[in-house]
Structure formats: structure tokens, C-alpha cells
Amino acid sequence: MNFFSLCFQSSDYEPSLPVTEKSNPLTRDIDRASPSGIVGMLEACDAQMFQRETGTNYQRLFDDQVVTTLTEVAKRVELILKDPQDSLVVLSGCGTSGRLAFFISRFNEALKQLNRTLVYSYIIAGGDRVLFIGVSCGLSAPFVAGQLDFCLQHPEVYTPVLLGFNPTHQARDEPIPGCTFTFRSVAQRLQELAQRRKAFLINPAVGPEAISGSSRMKGGSATKIVLEVVFLLYINKGIAASKKTSCLLHSGILQHMREYERAVEMTYQHREGIAALVEAAGRSLQNEGGVCYLGWGPMAFLGLMDASECNPTFGAGERKKRWRGFIRGGYKDLNNNEGPLSSLGPDFCIAHEDFLHQVLPSLTDRDTVLLIYTQSDDLHEVVNLGRKVREKTSNIHAVHHRTDSVEALLNKLCIFDTFWQWELSTKLVLNAVSTGAHILKGKIYRNHMIDLQVTNSKLYRRAARLLQKLSGQAETECEGALLKAIYRADKLTEEITSCDITAHTQVARSAKKVVPLALVSLLTGCSLKQVESPLAPSVCECVRARGNGPCDYKALWVLNRTIQVSATSTSTISSNACAV
């Protein structure tokens, strides 16, 4: 086992940070890697989900205690499926966790095929018996903590389950506005009840993210795996827990997890093809083009989810051409509770018809289009749409899933088994493409998100830590620079400093390039007005100059101007040119 794959488990490695916020030693130099190198690093990080070390500080996915807890949760699901009247399985989360909660609630479609009562929901609804599953990868979301607290106060109705990927003692311990509890206190109460099987805590460590804090990646994948191995026990082939011993259920869960592990391995067998997609999408971003996912069925939702995460993760929203996802039938196929949201603006128009009217007319070779489909979709329709795209751009690619086995084609259950793994594979590929392309665009320094949006207290703290780590300056100086960038003020007034973090993050929601501006200002000692100049040095230039020893940062202004002038006479594009 690679030493760097294990060293995050040492108590000496970034000791003040929870696992989900640590930087991953495997990807320290991902910002300088080639597309193939980027995919190789992502592969190594995803493999950490399934590591089976013993004697470490953290529980892992295959640990006996984790699998035993999944078995107990599976039994509760089976009880609800046997007697579904006035009962629900509710999935809840924020951000990626919330999107996955919505996505996984599609198990209702499988129940419908089996003529069973629908029991899955992604919002809290009334009922006499509810298995509530709150998902928060970092054990940090106040939204989930509040719901779990409510469940703990009403044990006669709710059985709470908490799913995340940090130890309980690393759960967020900041006060929640308007509440008397923190996420950590809720998790500790739940942990105590879990000993009596009155609640359940599922929190294996899957290792730091490839891009520090980007829990949409491994955190999202592990969430999908854990929930699906529980639900599949009763959907797949109609298995009934009451007819099986705990030992057999335990073995069934392990078998499903091994199948997901195999799906990850098989996905990265196509690493060169994934790298080609990364390179194509990266080239589009470098040339100020856009990237579009055109999907069919459930795979299309994975495209929508990945595209929606690019703005908060990489600050991708300021571009004229954005990273967008489209699903064949729009909101009809999405089947969300709120119904059509197209009236909220063009970014909420998600049907293929919207793509044809809004995007296709202005499509050029600078843009990348990725078709996402399976053998179950209307291939004639896929081909027709592909031809229309090809008339506008040659930069069209596809992620296609099919089974070559004749037996599998005849056996619907086999296809049903495979479908969930296809989804995981699609998620891994799309995460690699969007992450890799933004790395090539220059949105990452080492393995840190430089242009993250500071929209909540967790991200505010992360931004302040990042400024301190990269600038080497004191905590107070770094937080001051962060506030100046948020408020676009060279001097902090008492009105600003007297506000709490919630107020700061509200203002930061509409601010652009907060962290890059703060960091360059810290490193150069220049005003925000100077830093916002087109001739200002980039974040990467400043930080790398600092890493090389003493540097006259203002000399970088001259260097940057020289680069911009000379760029007018050459068409060469650096694969990892700094953009922030």
C-alpha cells in the first residue's frame, strides 16, 4: 500500500482538521499534472474508499462494525417495506448530499416495478413511523443537525440515522444560529442511542478528497454506495430480511460493496479515454468555451448534478458560457417535487429542447458536448441529437454503458444489478472531467480550491485556513484580508467587524473571486484595486514565488505585463495556465 495513501490516518497529519477537510498527500501536485496524470491521481484517491487496513485510528467501509450497522439499518428498511402504511424512509442532506438524497429516492421506481407501496422520500413528511437518514459528509450541515435533533426528541415516530465520513469527535462544533446545540452534540447524543439500537451512526473514513474539502467526489460516491447496498438487499430479487439471518445479511452487504469496488476498478480501466475527455473539456475552458452534458434517464441527473457543482466549487459562474447539464424530458423526467422551475431563468431550463433553442445556435468548436446514455435509451434519438451537435462542433464525445453478455440481456435482474454500478461509474467519469478541466484551467493550486464560494461558516473557516496556509501570515491578518475581499474595502469599518460570520457569508454570496483577491493582496501588500487590475499577478504566480524563497512580489506585475504583451504573438496555450 502506498505510504501517502495511509499517512492521512496519522494523528500528526494536519491534526486540527477533520478527515473530510484534510488535503490528500496523493494529489499534492495535481495542479501540475497532465490529463492522464490527473486521472491516475483521482483513481488512487477513489481506491481509498475501499482500503481495509486494521489497527488504524478510523473505521473503514469494510470494517465489521460499519457493516453490522448497515445490516441493522437494512432490517429497519425491511420492516417499513413489509408494513408501509403510514411509514416512510426519508433521505435528507445539503448540497451534494441533498442532491444524492433526491437521486436515491428513485428507489420508488424499483418498488413500483415490484408492485410495492412507495416508501422513499427526500423531504420530511407526516407519518406514524419514519426512518430518517440524514447525510452530511463532514458531519457539519446545520440543516441536517436540526432535523436529527427533532427526530431525537420524537423517538416514538422517528428512527434517526446519520451518515457521514468523519469520526464523531471531528463533527462541527460551532453554535448553530437560533439553536442550543451543535452538530457534534447531536452526533454524540445519537452515538449514545446507537448503542441501544435506538438510532444509527454510519461514519467510516474514506480518506481526504482529491481536491481538499470537495466532498462532492469521494463523499458523494461513498454516500451512494452505502445507501444503495442497504436498499438493494430488498429491491434486488425480492430478498426478505425476515427469512435471512444477520450473518447472511452481513454477507450480502459485503458482496454488494465488493461489486461497487469492482465498478470503480473497471471505470478506471478506461483511464486514457477519461483523460481525453478531461483534455477536451480543459481546452474548452482555456478558450473561454463551455461544456454541456446531454443525458438520458438517471444518467442525465448525474450530469445535472455534476454541472451544478462547478460554480460553488470552482467559481465557474462568471463565465459567459457555463458548464451545463440537460435531461431529455426536462422536469417531467426529473420528477422533482417542486415541478418545473424554468421560470427562474435560463440556467433552470434543462430539457434537450432548451439546449436546442438556447445553446445549439451559438455552439462552436471551442465548446465541448458530452452525450451520456445506456443501451436502455432510444439510440435513434441519441444519434439524431448527436448529428445536430456535430453540425456545429466536432468536439462531441460520449459516455455509453452497455452489457455485451447475451445472458445479461435476457436476464432483467442482471441488468438491474448492473445499472446501479453504471451510475457510480458515470459519476466518477463526470467528476473527473469537471475537476480535471478546472485544474487545467488553473482553478486549483496544489490540491486546494482557490476560487471557492464563501457561502457558509464552514467555507468561511476553510477560506481563512487556506489563506493562512498559503500566505504564512497570522490568522487575524488572513481573516482581515478575507473580509476586505468580501466587502471590497481596503479598510475595515467597525460596522463590518462587528458583524457575525453569517452576515459576512450573506454578503460573500454575491462577491466574486474572494479568496484569490485576498491571497494576492496578502502576498503582494497591494490594495484590492491594484489586485483587481488585469495586470496583477495570479494566485499561483504569487504562491509559487513564495515557495521559491524571498521574492519581490511587485516585480511580478512587470513579468505579468510582459507575458500578456507577448501572448498576442503566439497561439501556444499552457496546459495548466493560472486563471485566478
N, C-alpha and C positions, 0 to 999 in steps of 0.2 A: 504494500500500500504506500502510495506517495506520501512522503513526510508532510508536505504542505497541505495535503488533504486532511490530515489529522491534527495539525498543530493548533487549529482554532479551538480545540477542546481543552487546551492547556489553560489553567487558571491565570497564567501570566500574559496570555494573548489578549490585548485590548480588554482588560479586566472590568472596566467601567461600563462596557456596552453589552446589551443582550445579544444572543446569537444572531437574531434577525437583523441587527444593526451593524454587526462587525463587518469589516472588509475581508474578502476571501483571498488568502495568500495565493491561490491558484490563478487568480486573474489580475495580479498586481500590475502587469504590463499589457493588459488587454487593449489599451488605447493606442499602442504602437504595433499591434498585431495585424497580419494580413487577414483577408476574409476567411481563409482556411484556418489560420491560427485562432481567430475569434471563435469559430465553430468548435474547434478542438477544445478550447478552454471551457466553453459552455457545456460541452459533453462531459468533461471531468467534473464540473460543478453539479450537473444533474445526477451523475452517478453517486454523489454523496448522499442522496436521499435514501439509498438502499444499503449503505455500509452497515456491517454487522459487528463492529468492534465490541468487545466486552471489557469491563473494568474501567470505563470512561466516566466522565462527570455527567453525561447526559443520557437520557433514554433515547433509543433509536427506533425507527419504524418497525423493525422486525423483533424488537425486544418482547419478551414474553408478557410483561405487564401491559404493554401497549396493545398487543393482540388480544389479551384477556379482556381488556376494557372494551375493545371493539366488539368482541363476542357478546358481552353484556348489553351493549347498545343495540346490537343486532336483535337480541331477544326482545327488547322493548319495541323495536320496529315491528317484529313479527306479531306481538300482542295487538298492536294497533291494526295491522292488516287483517288479523283474524276477526276483530270486532271493531270495525271502522266507524260505527255510528257515533257522532259527536266527538270524534278523535282526529287529531292532526299530527303530522310531523312537520314542524316549522323550521325553515332554514333562514338564518339572518346573518348579515355582515355588512361591512362598509367597503367602498372602493372595489378592488378586485374580489375580495371575499363576498361582497354583496352581489356582484355580477355572477359569480360562480354559484351562489345560493339560488339565484333565479334560474341559472342554466341547469343545475342538477335537479331542480324541482320538476324538470321534464320527465322524471320517472313516472309521473302520472300517465304519460303516453303509453308506457310499458304496461301499467296497470290496466289501462283501457283495452289494450290488446288481449289481456287475460280475463277481460270481463270482471275486473275487480273494482271496488269503490276507490275513488281518487282520494288520497290522504296527504299528499305533499303540497306545501305552500311555502312561499318565500316571504310572507309577511305574517305578523301575529294576527290571528283571527279568533273568534269565540269558539268555545268547545268545552267539553267536560273533562277531556284528557288530552294533554298536549305534550309531545316530546319536542322540546325546544333545543335546537342546535345552533349555538352562537359561534361564529367563525371570526377570529381575529388573529392573523398570523403572528403578530408581535405581542399578543395579549395586551392591547393598548387602546382599542377603539371605545370611546365613551358610549357611543350608540349601543354597542353590544353589552357593555358593562351594565348599563341601565336596564336593559331587558332581562339580563341574567339576575340582577338584583330583584326585579319584580317577580321572576319565577321562583326565586328562593323564598320570597315572602308568601307565596301561594303554593306550597308543596302538594296540596290536595288536588291541584289541577295540572301543574307543570312538573315535568322531569327535565331539569336543565342539563345540557351537555355543552362543554366548552372545548373547542378545537383550536389549537394554535401551535406554535413551534418554538417557544421559549420555556425554560423552567419557570415554575410559579414565582420564585423569588426574583425573577427578572421582569415580571409583569410591570406595566407602567404604574407608578405610584404618585403621580401628580393629582391634586384635587380636581374633581370634575365640577365645573360651574353649576351651582344650584343643587349640588348633591353633598351628602355627608360621607360618601365612600369614594374609594379609588378603585381602579381596575384590579390592583393587587389584592386589596382587601376582599373584593368579590371573589377573586380566584382562590384565595385562601379559605374562605367560607365554603366554597364549592368543593375544594380539595378535602376538607374535613367530612363533608357529607358523602363524598365518593367512597370513603372507607366503609360506609354502611349501605352502599349502593342506592342512595337517595339522589345522587347526582353523579355525573361522569366527567372526568377530565382526560382529554387526549392531547398530549403535548410532547410528541417526540421531537428531537432536534434533527433537522435535515441539513444543517451547515449554513454558513453565511451565503448570501446571494452573490451571484457573479458580479453584479453591479450593486454596491453596498446599499442595503436598505430597500432594494427593488423587489418587494415580496410578491409582485405580480408573476414572478418567474418560478422559482422552486416552491415558494409558499403556495402559489396558486395551483401548481401541479400536484403537490402533496395533498392539498385540500381535496382536489378532485379524486385522487386515488383513495384516500381514507374514507370519504363518504360513499363512494361507489362500491368499494369492497363490502361495506356493510349492507347497502341496499340491494346489491346484486345477489346476495345469498337467497333472497326470496323472490326476486323477479325472474332470475335465470332458472328455467326448468322447474319453477314452482316448488322449490325446496321449502319445507316446513320445519321450523326450528323445534317444534314440539316433538318431532319424530327423530330428532338427532341429539346426540349427547353433546355436551360442551366441547369435548375433545374433537368431535367431528367438525363442529362449527369453527373451532380454532384452526383446524387443518384447512378448512375451506377458505378462511380469510387469508392464511399464508399462501395458499395456491393462487388466489386472485392477485395478491401483491406481487408474487413472482411473475405472473403474466404481464402485469404493468411494467415490471423491471425489464422484462424481455422486450416489451414495446419500445421502451426508451433506447435499449441497445440497438434494436432494428432500425429505429429512426435515424440514429447517428451512423449507421452503415451507409447512409446517403449523404455523408458529410460534404463531399465535393459538390453535389447538387445544391445543398443548402448554402454552401459558400458562394456559389454562383448567384443565387438569389440575393444574398447579402451584398455582394459586389454591385449587382444591378440596382438595387434599391439605394445603396450608398451613393452611387453615381448620380442617381436622380436628385437626391438631396443636395449634393455638391453643386449641381447645375440648376438649383432652385426649382426643380420639378416636384411633382407629387407622387404618391404611391396609393393605389387603390386595390382593395380586396373585393372581388366579386364572388360571392359564395352561394351555395345551395344547401338547404336543410340545416341541421345543427352545426355543421362545419362553418356555415356563414356566420353564426353567432360568435364563434371563436374569432373570426375576422373582425367583427364589430367590436368585440371586447379588446382585442389587441390594438386596434386603431384608436379606440377611445383613451387608451392609457398613454399614448405617445405625448400628448400635451402636458399632463401633470408630471410625467417622468422626465421628459427631455426639453420642456419648454418649446414644443413644436407648434404651438398655436399661432405664433406671429407670422408664419409664412403665408403667402397668398394661396399657394397650393398646399393642401394639408394631406396628412395620412388619413384616409377614409375607408370605411367598410360599407358594403352593401349586401343585402339579403334579397333573394329572388322576389318574394311577395311583400316585402316591407313589413309593416307592423302586423299584417294578417298572419304572416309566417312566424313573426317574433312572439306573438301571443302574450304580450305583457299586460298586466292588469290595468294600466292606465290607458291603453289603447293608442291610437295614432297621436304622435307628438310633432308632426310635420309643421304645424302652425308656429312652433317655437323658432323656426328659422331654417335656412338651407342645410346647416350641419345636422339637422334632425330628419332630413329626407334620406331614407336608407334603402329604398326599393331599387331594383335594377332599372325600372323606368326612370327613376330620379337620376341615376347615373347617365342614362342615355340622353336626357334632356339638359342636365346641369354640367356634366363633366366631359362627356364624349366629344362635344363640338370643339373644345379647346385643348384636347389631348394632343401631345406631341411626343417626339422621340426622347424628350427629356424626362417623361413620366414613365413609371413602371406600373403594370397591371398584373395582378396575380389571381388566377381562377382557382377556386377551391371547391372540389366536388368528389363524389364517390360513384361507384358503379350503380348505386341505387337511384341516382338522379337522372333526369332527362338529358341524355348525352346529345341528342339532336339540338336541344335548346342551348346547351353549353357551346356546341360548335358554332351555332348561329351568332351568339353573342361574341364569341372569340373572333369571328370573321369581321364583325363590325369594329372591334377594337384594333384588329390588325390593319385595317384601312387607315388608321390614324397614327399608330405607333408599332414599331417592330419589337418594342420592349415588353413583350407579353409572355408570361410564364404560367405554370400550373402546378398545384399540389393535388394529386389524384390518388384515391385509395380504391383498391380492388383486391379480390381474392382470386387466385389462379386455380384453386382447388375445385374440381367438379363436385366432390362430395360436399364441400362447403356451400357451393351454390345451391345444392339440393337440400341442405340442412339449414333451415332458417335460424335455428338456435345457435348454430356455429357462427353465422353472420352476426347475430345479435351479440354474442360474446365479443366478437372482433370489433364491433362498432365502437365500443367504449374506448378501446385501445387506439383506434383510428383517431378519435377525438383528442386523446392525450398527445398522440404523435403530431397532429395538426397544431395543437397549442405550442409544442416545443419548437416546431419549424417557424411559426409566425413570431414567437418571442425572439428567436434567433435572428430572424430577418429584421425586425424593427430595432432590436437592440444593436445588432451589428451595423446596420445602416447609420444609426445615430452616432456610433463610435467613429465610423469613417467620416462622418460629417464634422466630428470634433466636439461632440457634446459631452464627452467623458474625459476626465483626467485620471490616469491610472485606472482604478475601478470605482470612481466616485461620480455620481450625478452632479454636474456643475450647475446646470440650469434648472434645478428642481423648483417647483412652485411651493412657496411657503404659506400653505393654506390652513394649517392647524398647528397646535402646540408641539406635536411630535416632530413635524417637519421644521418648525422654527428652531427647536433644540438641535435637530440634525444639522441644519444650516449653520448654526453658531459653532457647533463642534467642528464642522468641516472647515470653516474659516480659521479656527484656531489651529487645526492640524496643518493646513497648507500654508498659513502665514507665519506660524510660530509666535504669534503675538498673544497678549494676555486676553483672558476671557472677556473682561469688561471692554477692551478695545474692539474686540471682534463683534460683540453684541451691539456696540455703538455704531460700528460700520454697517452692520446689518440693518439697523433702524434707519440710518441715513439713506440707505439704498431703497428701503421700503417707502419712506416718505419723500424721497428725492430732495433731501435737505442737507446742506453742508454743515449746519449747526442744529443740534437737538434742543428743542424748546422744552420747558417744563411740562407743557401740555402733552407733548409726545412721551416723555419719560415717565409721566405719571399714569399712563395707560397700561392695562394688563396685556398679557400675550394674546388673548382672544381679540382684543381691539386691534393689535398690530397685524394679526393674520387676516382680519377682515379687510384692512387697507391693502395688504400684500396680494390679495386675490386679483386685483386689477393692475398690479405692478409687473413690469417685465424685467427679466434679466437681473433679479435682485441679488442673487449670490455672486454672479460674475462681476457685477459692478462693485459690490462690497469688497470682494477679494482683490481686484486690481487696484482699488483705492487704498486698501491696506498695504499692498506691496509697493506701490509707487509713491504714496503720500500725496497723491493728486486729488483735486476736487472732483465731485461727481460730474460736473460739467465737462471737465477735461477728459475724464474716463469715458464718457459717452461719445466723445469725438470719434469719427470713423478712423482716425489715425492712431487711436490708442492701442497699446499692445494688448494681446489677448490674454486670457487667464493662463492658458498653457505656456505661453511665452514667459509670463512673469514667474510662474511656479517653477518651471524648469530652469530658469535663470537662477532662482533662489537655490535650487538643488545643486547647482554647479559652483556654489560658493558666493562670495561677495560680488555684488553686481550693481552697476549704475542703471537703475530701472528706467530713468528718464531717457537714457541712451536708446532704449527700445523704441521710443517714439520715432527717432531718426531711422532706425532699422525698419520699422513697420512701414514708414512712408516710402522707403527705398523699395521694399517688397511690392507695395501697391503700384508704384510707378512702373516697375519692371514687368509686372504681371500683364500690362497692356500689350506687351510684345511677344507673349508666349501663350500657348494653349495647354501647357502641361498643368495637370491638377494633382496635387499631393494627395495620396490616399487617406491620410489622417490629418488634413489641414485643420487647425484650430478654428472653431467658429464662434466661441463665446469669450 
